[in-house]
Structure formats: C-alpha cells, structure tokens
Amino acid sequence: MVAWKNFDQLESYKALNETECVDLVQALTAERVKNYTVPMAAGMSYNYAAKQVDDKILELLAKLSEEAELVEKFKELYNGAVINTGEQRLVLHQLTRGQLGNAVNADGVDKRAFYVEQQNKIADFANKVHNGEITNEKGEKFTTAVQIGIGGSDLGPRAMYLALENWAKVNGCFKMDAKFISNVDPDDAAAVLNSVDVSKCIFILVSKSGTTLETLTNESFVKDALAKAGLDASKHMIAVTSETSPLAKSSDYLAAFFMDDYIGGRYSSTSAVGGAVLSLAFGPEIFARFLNGAAEEDKLATNSNIKENPALLDALIGVYERNMLGYDSTAVLPYSQALSRFPAHLQQLDMESNGKSVNRFGEPVDYPTGPVIFGEPGTNGQHSFYQLLHQGTDIIPLQFIGFKNSQIGTDVDIQGSTSQQKLCANVAAQIVAFACGKEDENKNKNFEGGRPSSIIIGDQLTPESLGALLAHFENKVMFQGFVWNVNSFDQEGVQLGKVLAKRVLAHETEGALAVYSDLLNI
Ligand SMILES: O=P(O)(O)OC[C@H]1O[C@H](O)[C@H](O)[C@@H](O)[C@@H]1O
C-alpha cells in the first residue's frame, strides 16, 4: 500500500528547500546540452539542460520520487485503484491505448476489452462512412464531420485534429474535414453551419455526462438547422457518451459510442471522444498509430529511474520550480503551427487537474499547487508576449516543443536558409537568450538571463509523436498531482458558476447577481 502524504510532510521537501538553484548564465555549457537529455517515445527527446537544476538537485528529486512513491502510485492507478477519491472512481485513460498492468475489471467487464470494443465499433463505422455504405438520405457520401462538445469533449480532439490535418493531407490519408462547435455563443454554431453543406455533414455529439448545457443547446441548434433544411437529424448524428448518461438511452442517433466515468474529460482524447472524429477525419489506422505513440510513452512513465522517465523528470523539475523557486506560471511554446491549439488543451489538462487547494482527503494544503499555463506557437509568440518573458519582473519557466522537419514539406530558400531552418534557429536562439542573457550598460537593453526552459525535440509531428506528446503531458500532470497530494481527476471548481447561471436563467436572483443579470439584459 502506498502512503498519501502532503508534500511538506516529506523529508525531501526540506532538503530541496535548502538547495540553491543553478545559475544558468554560467551553467549552460555545450556538455550539459548534450548530457541533460532523456529519450521519449517516437524518436523524440526531452532536453532539460536549460533548467536550473544540477546533479545534486536531480539526486534530491530522485529521492522525492522515491519518498512520495510516485511510480508506485502510477502502478496503483493503472492496476485499477480508486485514485479519483473525490468521485470514488478509477482512472483508466491509459487503458484506452494499452495494458500496462493487470487486467482491470469494473462494472462486470474487462475495461481494456471494453475500450478496444468501442474502438473497433468506431473503426467499422468510419470505414462504412468512407466507403459509402453509410450515407445521407439521398445516398450521397458525408464529406464533413462536425463535433459538438465543450471542455474535454472539444479541446483535446480539436487540438489533435489540427495537429494532423496537414500531415494526413500530404500522406494521402485525409478522409473528411472536421469542424468543431463548442461555445454556447450562438455565433459559434452559426458560423460553423454557414461554412458547411449540412446535408453532407455527420454531427458527432460528444458529452460524457450528457448533461452539459452548452453541448445540449448546440445539439438543439444543429437539429433546428437540419430540420430547416428538411433533413432527418437522426440520420446525421452520432453520439459519444458514457453508458450511464441520458444520451445513451436516446434513439435519436445513427450510432452511439461509449466511454465511461473512469476517463476524465480532459484525459479523453484517446477514448471514443477523440476516436470518433479522428477516425472519421483520417481513418482508423491513423488513430491506431496515434494510440501506439501514447502507449509507448506510457510505458516510459512506469520506469522508476527519473533519468529514463521523461514525464516524471519534467514533473519533478516543475515541482521544484513551483515550490522551491516560487515560479507561478509556465508557458508552453510549440514551434509548430500544427500545434496551434495544443497550449489550449494543456491549459485544461493542467489547470483543471492540479488547480486545487485541498489534498485528496479534503484538507487545505500549505504550499502552491498547479501553475498557470498559457502559450502560443512560436515564432508568433516572440512578436507578442516574449518581451515580458525576457525582461519582465516575473520568471516564467518555458516549455518549448520543436521538430526538425515540417509536415507539408513545401519550403523556400531565402538568404541561405529555409523557413523550417529559420523556425528551428529561432527556438535554439531563444533558449540561449533566456538562459544566458546579455549584459548591456544601457539597462533598458540588458538581459539578465537565468530564465529556465526545456525543449521536447522530434523529427516530425506524426500520429505517433503526437500521441507520445499527449501522453507525456498527461503523465507529467498526474505525477505532479501525486507530489502535491491533490486529486488531479475531479473538477469541483467548475460547478458553482454553472449553478448560478441556472439561477440567472430561472430569474431566481437577488443582490449582486440580480444587478449583473439586469446589466446584461437577461
Ligand atoms: O463531456 P461533458 O460531460 O459534456 O463535459 C464537458 C466538460 O465540462 C465540465 O464542466 C468540465 O469542466 C470538463 O472537465 C468537461 O470536460
């Protein structure tokens, strides 16, 4: 049995607090850049040379990992323990991509078999849509998949679709366009519907709970549009939900695919939630390759040697930065246009998981937990908020992601270098500029340096490397939650706003809420 203790109760907490962080201006040598690197799945690597740690601090982080039993806790998780204490649920998203431990039986079934069965059903459905066995009422092929969902039922799948859209097009496996409707703002649904031929759309209604206001409202919005076009909504809609949700019982859908309560929304990209849209857009084989990349990365996360476990090492360095160095944000900076929505996905993944002030037992904790996450693809970010990152009063750790090769491959050679080379040159330059700075007598032009970063480097963004990248961050967030002794798998903090919004709509308000309602003309 593992022991769940608060971080500040551990010996390592004290020992780490007594360390002095590394001065990057001096420390970032060529040797370090070569050595401070850990292999990831799909040929990628995690390089932490520009982090403020040295061998002594790494040793203490390894001790912390042991003392907090981080890998053992992960083992409990994938073997089916009730890790989500708040909701008394198992946490099984890794099972959607592989079997890391023993068979997990819940609700009377083998859970890996259940997830695979759903994948197979989706594959069969997608193949039939692609080969014209499933068509619209006129017998025409569907050309566009439109996902209706919000939060975890939108961000991950949308980010993954965008990440592979161009890759699939150049590699001959692009099957259908995908669009996404998430916001309850009517302009979102209206704009998407105006951009498609609804008669050739297959709508994927995705809601684990089947009760989310925004999603059900958008479902009605779409049904209305289908009815106005004289189309039968039940011939154009499929559902992805949990078997216990109200949607599961409805006969309004062409097909229904299931996940369950053991997969948190923000961890659901590798379940049917991401599976339906990605299999329709790119074909089931590409979705399977994405799952393989994630499975390969998950295996690395079972290694108790922190220098062979990139997610664990990344998590521990992040904890050191958050709790010992007092940095309260982290920027995610992919130098890849295809990852344009990846930071948005990580915002939910990280902040909804670890934005907690009480431990797993509901007792307040006395140390900072999850950081603020934000980001934009480079080089666009460089021309936006990097000023603050370089010279602002806060130090913000940076997580770069870069690939040696572009996805589409079309490029131009101008002034002796290609665009891809310019992109990669920028990320290399930024790491060194942040870490080492540059002295200038003019203080306005002075760069102090000492601003830490790490970089994940891959050959190219492919289904496998995307899966590995996703799993890396899921596992990092999980390990950090274990250190902070919080439950990373519930999200009670989103409830209060929903309850108050319902009250406003029912006109059951008083005091400040009543006045805000009036100001907004509700
Ligand atoms: O998939 P659903 O049940 O519709 O939930 C969609 C989203 O809404 C909730 O408010 C949560 O904050 C998210 O974690 C969840 O992903």
PDBQT file of the ligand as one rigid body, heavy atoms in Angstrom, charges set to zero:
ROOT
HETATM    1  O1  LIG A 601     -18.216  15.801 -21.735  1.00  0.00    +0.000 OA
HETATM    2  P1  LIG A 601     -19.091  16.609 -20.831  1.00  0.00    +0.000 P 
HETATM    3  O2  LIG A 601     -19.728  15.764 -19.762  1.00  0.00    +0.000 OA
HETATM    4  O3  LIG A 601     -20.139  17.355 -21.637  1.00  0.00    +0.000 OA
HETATM    5  O4  LIG A 601     -18.210  17.653 -20.074  1.00  0.00    +0.000 OA
HETATM    6  C1  LIG A 601     -17.545  18.704 -20.716  1.00  0.00    +0.000 C 
HETATM    7  C2  LIG A 601     -16.662  19.490 -19.754  1.00  0.00    +0.000 C 
HETATM    8  O5  LIG A 601     -17.481  20.186 -18.838  1.00  0.00    +0.000 OA
HETATM    9  C3  LIG A 601     -17.193  20.272 -17.458  1.00  0.00    +0.000 C 
HETATM   10  O6  LIG A 601     -17.675  21.480 -16.966  1.00  0.00    +0.000 OA
HETATM   11  C4  LIG A 601     -15.785  20.086 -17.027  1.00  0.00    +0.000 C 
HETATM   12  O7  LIG A 601     -15.190  21.245 -16.529  1.00  0.00    +0.000 OA
HETATM   13  C5  LIG A 601     -14.883  19.491 -18.062  1.00  0.00    +0.000 C 
HETATM   14  O8  LIG A 601     -13.952  18.688 -17.386  1.00  0.00    +0.000 OA
HETATM   15  C6  LIG A 601     -15.607  18.652 -19.079  1.00  0.00    +0.000 C 
HETATM   16  O9  LIG A 601     -14.684  18.160 -19.993  1.00  0.00    +0.000 OA
ENDROOT
TORSDOF 0
